[in-house]
Amino acid sequence: MKKTILTALGMFAFALASFSQTQTTQIDPANVREGETVEYCLTHKKHQELLANPAAAAVFAQDEQIRQYEAANPVAVPKGTIYTIPVVFHVLHNGGIEDISNDQIMDALSILNRDYRLQNADANNVNAAFQGLPADVEIEFALATIAPNGACFSGITHTQNPITNDGSDGVAQVQAIIAGNDVYNGQFPGDEYLNIFICGDIGGAAGYTYNPSNWGGTSMANGIWVLHNYVGSIGTSSTYSSRTLTHEVGHWLNLSHTWGPNNNPGNASSCSSDDGVSDTPNTIGVTSCNQGEASCGVLANVENYMDYSYCSKMFTPGQVTRMRNAITSSVGGRNNVISSSNLAAVGVTGSAYLCKAEFKADRTTICAGNTINFTDLSYNAVSDWTWTFTGGSPASSTAQNPSVTYSTPGLYAVTLTSSDGTNSDNETKTAYIRVLPAASSLPFHESFENFSTLNAIEEWEVINPAGNGWQIHTGTGYTGNKCAKLVNFGQSTGNFDDLISAPIDLSSINSSTGMTMSFRYSYVKRYSSNSEVLKVYVTPNCGENWAPRKTLTGSILSTTAQNSSWTPSSQSDWVTVHMTNITSAYWTDQARCRFEFESDGGNNIYIDDINLYSGTPSDQIVGVSESDFEIEALAVYPNPVENDLSVRFSLKNADQATLTVQDVSGKIAQSATVNGTEGTNLVLMNTSNLASGMYFLNVQIGGSQKTIQFVVK
């Protein structure tokens, strides 16, 4: 059986191979719903790609013959028979927002059941011309709870792989899930489960699937691909995107778009096309909610789930018949999916029992005195919970989802024991809760000289979901002998690595002095095409909310490239960044700063001398000035600018620099003084109070000065 299943996946891969090798994501604007940026559906386009393979086309022709025979010789099924489809949601993520919550997935499952059982309240408000037509499909959806290897699971798998953000080859995404998911490293056959693949990118579409076919019908790739922000109505999604799965499951059950089997809504030629359903009026298809659409001479059913409108709310009786014929057909193995033997084998029917104790916290790093909310994720049939919270208050609980306060800095374990009344299981997460030490006072300075490691220390937190993490580097630093280093040379694209401070007390800052944050970094690209990103965030509430305050990317981060592992060798290899946009919203006693680096196959990066202090950049203490004040380079970006202007200049020696902004009349509109350092300096200037027009920026040190022109939008 396993050999057969792998061959089926190979059939999909073979049929799509020539297309995938040359595909680039090109969005067809005619296939995009109003106000969106992705094509709503690619199902029919994907079908046409498969048809390019003669062997696949021959199987599709045979599929249609089988359907016609089965329709002419139907098996008597009493009205009211409810079919249940076992579902597995496969979350393919890379540690980003595409790693959606179980709550969002359960919301999506609830919407599927609501729409396919005609339990949606808005079905009562269809256009008067279609009153009485919305129909109950009598199909329900349930999470599978038994994997192909017999393992008990929740019906949800998780796979971490950067390919989630490269949807050019959907089969490759499925192969990544097979190889790397956290439940079973093998196929979930398409004739046993409805597999739904949740990704960060699926080739520029919101969703797509394949109509039932015996071409690879048992393959795991015989499923549905959907963007994370089109799953359910909560989390990363919204109500407007919540019926994408309703639409795609319709395709999986052999429905076409209401205007016919193509992805070209709004095309007049569709008036002569057909969707194979007698009670859906011919239409050209819409991408909004035009209730008066009648381009084909008859009022269109734009509220149909198989159109592209935002107001979809119904299937017709004819569509119901077509879907129920599909689910009871042998084509694509759909009839096996709903068979009683399969439902028992995948854990939809039968007595549920406890499988695993599992939980999560809404935050795992907090300041002393903060409260954490814990959520039980145990499955299945859980009836009792016993929690133990070392260092917490309360220290124990029998609630399903308790809230706990931690008052003393340290690392703490959490244990949950779950029971179904007969069986029990426990989960302990050691060093799971991190309570940070008391806030540091100003001025704050960090040069990493006092640390031998960044692992499990109170002062700094390292987060690296994949790849390498920030570490202490000895032997190199702008000042002293140490700094923080991210070994990025050889790291794959799309990794996010964070270095986060403990709390810093900014509550003493006042509006008359303001404050400045500065730091130094050393970095070169590996290849000139690298576009890696360093972002600086600040939080006023210990990490509940973060706001970006500085973004350095591409050639702004570095204009130099070397195809070998980078290590700075002198102070001139470092860039000093001054930030004055840490405004009063962040002046609390629970402020923290965070450095986030996004990789793009580039080179190592180093950080040193992080300073936060009251006052302007000129109040920072730096090295003694020397007699040569030459300004070696000056650039500004972006240009034109709308808000923050980044000023980049290089100095031969360290000294105080005056930055002046003048309008075309010569009037000084803004000025700042910073203590520049040897090498490259970056200063952030806010231009939001400047009127649109042309300005001149002058940088002066002693008798040396440079001027550059920029435009405010």
Secondary structure, DSSP 8 states (H G I E B T S, - for coil): -HHHHHHHHHHHHHHHHHHHHH------GGGB-TT-SSBS--HHHHHHHHHTSHHHHHHHHHHHHHHHHHHHS-----TT--EEEEEEEEEEESSSTTS--HHHHHHHHHHHHHHHTT--GGGGG--GGGTT------EEEEE--B-TTS-B--SEEEEE-GGGG-TT-HHHHHHHHHHH-SS-SS---TTT-EEEEEES-SSSBSEEE--S-STTTTSTTSSEEEEGGGSSSSTT--GGGTTHHHHHHHHHTT--BTTBSSS-TT-GGGGG---S-TTS------SS--TT--TTSS---TTBTTS--TT--B--HHHHHHHHHHHTSSGGGHHHHT-HHHHHHTTSSS-----B--EEES-SEEETT-EEEEEE--BSS--EEEEEETTEESSEE-SSS-EEEE-S-EEEEEEEEEE-SS-EEEEEEEEEEEEE---B-SSEEE-STT-S--TT-SSEEEE-SSS--EEEEES--SSSSEEEEE--TT--TT-EEEEEE--B--TT--TTT-EEEEEEEEE-BSSTT---EEEEEEESSTTSS-EEEEEEEHHHH-S-B-SS-----SGGG-EEEEE----GGG-STTBEEEEEEE-SS---EEEEEEEEEES-GGGS------S---EEEEEEESSSBSSEEEEEEEESS-EEEEEEEEETT--EEEEEEEEE-SEEEEEEEE-TTS-SEEEEEEEEETTEEEEEEEEE-
